Amino acid sequence: MDDKHMQIGEVAARTELSLRTIRHYEETGLVTPSARSQGGFRLYTETDVTRLMVIRRMKPLGFSLDQMRDLLDATDRLDNEPGLDTGEREALLKRVREYEQAATEQVDKLRVQLARAEDFAETLRTRLHQSAPAGS
């Protein structure tokens, strides 16, 4: 792991999340700064940035904070508990698979919505072109 620490402003720029959103995710227990500076400023690592990016990617797919917390718990345990017995590991992998399936289903729904939105925008462009005065 990279030991370089970043302040919240740099993390916000890297993740394209607002300071307020990052603080909210801290308050709800989704992410915890890895350290604090002597002045009390939040300090984050690459691991924290990676965690925030997972949260950022889940949000537009409609996952709740509890679902985000559950997935992060499962992946944290898979990554950080090498002594898991086979049953625990399989249960955690099953949870991650369920989130992958839910994400895939939501992406498919969003693709349909996007196609409809693109069709609508094209309809408006066509309408404008047909209604434009000659010579413009």
Order of alpha helices (4+ residues) and beta strands (2+ residues): beta-alpha-alpha-beta-beta-alpha-alpha-alpha
